[in-house]
Amino acid sequence: MSVAVFNGVVTINRRLLLGGFGVLGAGAVAGALSVPGRRVLGWTGPDGVVPSVDPAPVSWQPWGAVIGSGPAVLALHGRGGSAQWWIDMGLPRFLAASGGGFSMVAVNGSEKYWVDLELPSPVVAALGISMGGFGVLDLATRQPLKAVAAISPALFPSWEDADRIKGFASRDVWEAHEPLRHTEAISAPVGVWCGREDPFHDPAVDLATAVNAQVRSFDHGAHDGGYWQRVLPEALTFIRSRL
């Protein structure tokens, strides 16, 4: 059996795999083609690649970091991350490759969701991934922005869904900040990217429809760095075009 491991991901010879499905029958094939099946097998599209360019400069601050220069765009990381999360994602190089013209204000967060965020400086637009996608959409309900880019936004249609991740102090806090409950308050141009194999796919589609998102990208992809690096150039281009 031909099995390989690369960067912690198990890959299986495609011919062998399909031959095995022939033995196991239609049920196995249907399972593999389902969203959970594709996620397990890694059939979620290609990973993005960090550009081989000189990175935009990074200025570290007590609250996080400023990446690049120009009009300030908020950057909110995923759960459990920090400003360093964006550096590891390759944002300084992605920003430089995009043509720049603006800076990314990367704020340190925690395990708790981005609510009642105190900005270190005024921002004109915002970009967030996962929990950060939730945060920038919530911010857009509270202040005008020129653009909001939400990648794999971690949204919750119900309190039962939200309560499972223990990221909110209470139901009242979630209800006050869940973007799906306040779409009418979002007036900024919005772009939404979320992979088909992402568990947050359906809520992301609902949000994009409700706010009439100008960009709606729902190609194959999981809730992981490979997908985020693939779509990050599009998100940065979307923001740059509206500043």
C-alpha positions as CSV (number, residue, x, y, z in Angstrom):
1,M,0.0,0.0,0.0
2,S,1.5,3.3,-1.1
3,V,1.2,5.8,1.8
4,A,3.4,8.9,2.2
5,V,3.5,11.6,5.0
6,F,4.4,15.2,4.1
7,N,4.3,18.0,6.6
8,G,2.2,15.8,8.8
9,V,-0.4,15.1,6.1
10,V,-1.0,11.5,5.1
11,T,-1.3,10.9,1.3
12,I,-2.5,7.7,-0.3
13,N,-1.8,6.5,-3.8
14,R,-4.9,7.5,-5.9
15,R,-5.0,4.4,-8.0
16,L,-4.8,2.2,-5.0
17,L,-7.4,4.2,-3.2
18,L,-9.9,4.0,-6.1
19,G,-9.2,0.3,-6.5
20,G,-10.1,-0.1,-2.9
21,F,-13.3,1.7,-3.4
22,G,-14.1,-0.7,-6.2
23,V,-13.9,-3.5,-3.7
24,L,-15.7,-1.7,-0.9
25,G,-18.6,-0.6,-3.2
26,A,-20.6,2.5,-3.8
27,G,-21.1,3.3,-0.1
28,A,-17.4,3.9,0.4
29,V,-17.2,6.1,-2.7
30,A,-20.2,8.1,-1.5
31,G,-18.5,8.5,1.9
32,A,-15.3,9.7,0.3
33,L,-17.1,12.2,-1.9
34,S,-19.0,13.7,1.1
35,V,-17.7,16.8,2.8
36,P,-16.3,14.9,5.8
37,G,-14.8,12.3,3.5
38,R,-13.1,14.9,1.3
39,R,-11.8,16.6,4.5
40,V,-10.3,13.4,5.9
41,L,-8.7,12.4,2.6
42,G,-7.3,15.9,2.0
43,W,-9.3,16.5,-1.2
44,T,-9.8,20.1,-0.4
45,G,-7.9,21.9,-3.2
46,P,-4.3,23.0,-3.4
47,D,-2.4,24.8,-0.6
48,G,-1.4,28.4,-1.1
49,V,2.3,29.4,-1.5
50,V,4.0,32.3,0.3
51,P,5.4,34.6,-2.4
52,S,9.2,34.6,-2.8
53,V,9.5,38.4,-2.4
54,D,11.1,40.7,0.2
55,P,8.6,41.1,3.0
56,A,6.9,44.3,4.0
57,P,8.6,45.8,7.1
58,V,7.2,44.8,10.5
59,S,7.1,47.2,13.5
60,W,6.4,45.4,16.7
61,Q,4.2,47.2,19.3
62,P,3.1,46.3,22.9
63,W,-0.3,45.4,21.5
64,G,0.9,43.6,18.3
65,A,2.5,44.7,15.1
66,V,2.2,47.1,12.2
67,I,3.1,45.4,8.8
68,G,3.8,47.7,5.9
69,S,3.0,51.4,5.6
70,G,0.1,53.5,4.5
71,P,-3.6,53.6,5.5
72,A,-4.3,51.3,8.4
73,V,-6.2,48.0,7.8
74,L,-7.0,45.9,10.9
75,A,-5.8,42.3,10.8
76,L,-7.5,39.9,13.3
77,H,-6.0,36.4,13.7
78,G,-7.6,33.1,14.4
79,R,-8.3,31.7,17.9
80,G,-5.4,31.3,20.1
81,G,-3.1,33.3,17.9
82,S,-1.2,36.6,18.1
83,A,0.4,39.1,15.8
84,Q,3.1,36.5,15.3
85,W,0.4,34.2,13.8
86,W,0.2,36.6,10.8
87,I,4.0,36.6,10.4
88,D,4.0,32.8,10.3
89,M,1.2,32.9,7.8
90,G,3.4,35.0,5.5
91,L,1.4,38.2,5.6
92,P,4.4,40.5,5.2
93,R,5.3,38.7,1.9
94,F,1.7,38.5,0.7
95,L,1.3,42.2,1.4
96,A,4.5,43.1,-0.5
97,A,3.5,40.9,-3.4
98,S,0.0,42.6,-3.6
99,G,1.6,46.0,-4.3
100,G,1.1,47.3,-0.8
101,G,-0.1,50.8,-0.4
102,F,-1.6,50.2,3.0
103,S,-0.5,48.8,6.4
104,M,-1.9,45.9,8.4
105,V,-2.5,46.6,12.1
106,A,-2.2,43.1,13.7
107,V,-3.6,43.0,17.2
108,N,-2.8,40.4,19.8
109,G,-5.8,38.4,20.9
110,S,-6.5,35.3,22.9
111,E,-8.8,32.3,23.1
112,K,-11.9,34.5,23.6
113,Y,-13.7,35.8,20.6
114,W,-13.1,39.3,19.3
115,V,-15.8,41.3,21.0
116,D,-15.7,44.9,22.4
117,L,-12.3,45.3,20.6
118,E,-10.3,48.4,21.5
119,L,-8.4,49.5,18.5
120,P,-4.8,50.8,19.0
121,S,-5.4,53.3,16.2
122,P,-8.2,54.2,13.7
123,V,-8.5,51.8,10.7
124,V,-10.1,52.3,7.3
125,A,-10.7,48.6,6.5
126,A,-10.4,45.2,8.1
127,L,-9.3,41.6,7.3
128,G,-9.8,38.6,9.5
129,I,-9.4,34.8,9.4
130,S,-11.6,32.3,11.3
131,M,-12.3,34.0,14.7
132,G,-10.8,37.1,13.2
133,G,-13.4,36.9,10.4
134,F,-16.1,37.0,13.1
135,G,-14.3,40.0,14.7
136,V,-14.0,42.1,11.5
137,L,-17.7,41.5,10.6
138,D,-18.7,42.4,14.1
139,L,-16.6,45.6,13.9
140,A,-18.4,46.4,10.6
141,T,-21.7,46.5,12.4
142,R,-20.4,49.2,14.7
143,Q,-18.4,51.6,12.5
144,P,-18.1,52.5,8.8
145,L,-15.3,50.8,6.9
146,K,-14.2,51.0,3.3
147,A,-13.8,47.2,3.0
148,V,-14.2,44.1,5.1
149,A,-12.5,40.8,4.0
150,A,-13.7,37.8,6.0
151,I,-11.8,34.5,5.4
152,S,-13.4,31.3,6.8
153,P,-15.4,33.4,9.3
154,A,-16.2,31.4,12.4
155,L,-20.0,32.2,12.6
156,F,-22.7,30.5,14.7
157,P,-26.3,30.3,13.6
158,S,-27.4,29.4,17.2
159,W,-26.3,29.7,20.8
160,E,-26.1,25.9,21.0
161,D,-23.4,26.1,18.2
162,A,-21.6,29.0,19.8
163,D,-21.7,27.6,23.4
164,R,-19.8,24.4,22.3
165,I,-16.6,26.4,21.6
166,K,-16.7,28.2,25.0
167,G,-15.4,31.4,23.4
168,F,-18.1,33.8,24.8
169,A,-18.7,35.0,28.3
170,S,-22.4,34.5,28.0
171,R,-25.3,34.1,25.6
172,D,-26.0,37.8,25.9
173,V,-22.5,38.6,24.7
174,W,-22.8,36.2,21.7
175,E,-26.2,37.6,20.8
176,A,-24.9,41.2,20.9
177,H,-21.9,40.4,18.6
178,E,-22.8,37.5,16.3
179,P,-22.6,39.0,12.8
180,L,-25.4,36.7,11.5
181,R,-27.8,38.4,13.9
182,H,-26.8,41.9,12.8
183,T,-26.3,41.8,9.0
184,E,-28.5,44.8,8.4
185,A,-26.0,46.9,10.3
186,I,-23.2,46.1,7.9
187,S,-22.9,48.7,5.1
188,A,-19.3,48.3,4.1
189,P,-18.3,46.4,1.0
190,V,-17.7,42.8,2.1
191,G,-15.7,39.9,0.6
192,V,-16.2,36.4,2.0
193,W,-14.0,33.4,1.3
194,C,-14.7,30.0,2.8
195,G,-13.9,26.5,1.6
196,R,-16.6,23.9,0.8
197,E,-15.1,21.5,3.2
198,D,-14.9,24.1,6.0
199,P,-17.4,23.4,8.9
200,F,-18.3,27.1,8.8
201,H,-19.1,27.0,5.1
202,D,-22.9,27.2,5.4
203,P,-23.0,30.1,7.8
204,A,-20.5,32.0,5.7
205,V,-22.7,31.6,2.6
206,D,-25.7,32.8,4.6
207,L,-23.7,35.9,5.8
208,A,-22.5,36.6,2.2
209,T,-26.0,36.5,0.9
210,A,-27.5,38.6,3.7
211,V,-24.9,41.4,3.2
212,N,-24.9,41.1,-0.6
213,A,-21.1,40.5,-0.5
214,Q,-19.2,41.9,-3.5
215,V,-16.9,38.9,-3.5
216,R,-18.2,35.4,-2.6
217,S,-15.6,32.7,-3.0
218,F,-16.6,29.2,-2.0
219,D,-14.2,26.9,-3.8
220,H,-12.9,23.6,-2.3
221,G,-10.9,24.2,0.9
222,A,-10.7,23.3,4.5
223,H,-10.4,25.4,7.7
224,D,-6.6,25.5,7.6
225,G,-3.5,27.4,6.7
226,G,-3.2,25.9,3.2
227,Y,-6.6,27.4,2.2
228,W,-6.0,30.7,3.9
229,Q,-2.7,31.2,2.1
230,R,-4.4,30.3,-1.2
231,V,-7.1,33.0,-0.9
232,L,-5.1,35.7,1.0
233,P,-3.9,37.4,-2.2
234,E,-7.5,37.8,-3.4
235,A,-8.5,39.2,-0.1
236,L,-5.7,41.8,-0.1
237,T,-6.5,42.7,-3.7
238,F,-10.1,43.2,-2.7
239,I,-9.1,45.6,0.1
240,R,-6.5,47.5,-2.0
241,S,-9.1,48.1,-4.7
242,R,-11.4,49.9,-2.3
243,L,-9.0,52.1,-0.4
